[in-house]
Amino acid sequence: QLRASLTEAQKGLASHNRCLRAVRRAYSFAKGAQQCAVDIQPFMAPVFSSTNRSVVANRVLKFVARLATHGGSTQAATNPEQEWADSFMATVVPLVLKYSNAKDKIVRQRVCELVGEIFNELGEEAEVTEDLFEAVQTRMIDRLRDKAPTVRSRAVLCLSRMQDPEDPEDTTTR
């Protein structure tokens, strides 16, 4: 079911809602969001290594981000679908961050794009664990010093959502 949904998600953004429902049904409480995050990882390798202008890769990244954020929904955290999305995000983001130091600049760029897409899709009231927030922040700050300008720009976009301009001690804005 996961393979079929990812294949369908590549075809267009209009099919994403249907694919989201199919994946969540297939990985409901029996398998769970954490298992879905682990199972999706092998399918991400071709996406991470695809060219910068790949429309198909961009659609898959958007689909995975929507899985992790309940489609950007702002419903209450008690919603079982939101809990599923939170669990998926807490598992998939650390798995993806492992590739942030890859030799290939396209892979580093895609990691920044996916993590940035996930954080930018989160609702205003979304809660992220402190450990996950710090891990993402550390990796993206490291990518700000990347030799590839496209990686640096994607890291900036990711960090833009994580900053607190009101806080003079904020690590992101310093």
Secondary structure, 3 states (H helix, E strand, C coil): CHHHHHHHHHHCHHHHHHHHHHHHHHCCCCCHHHHHHHHHHHHHHHHHCCCCCCHHHHHHHHHHHHHHHHHHCCCCCCCHHHHHHHHHHHHHHHHHHCCCCCCCHHHHHHHHHHHHHHHHHCCCCCCCCHHHHHHHHHHHHHHCCCCCHHHHHHHHHHHHCCCCCCCCCCCCCC
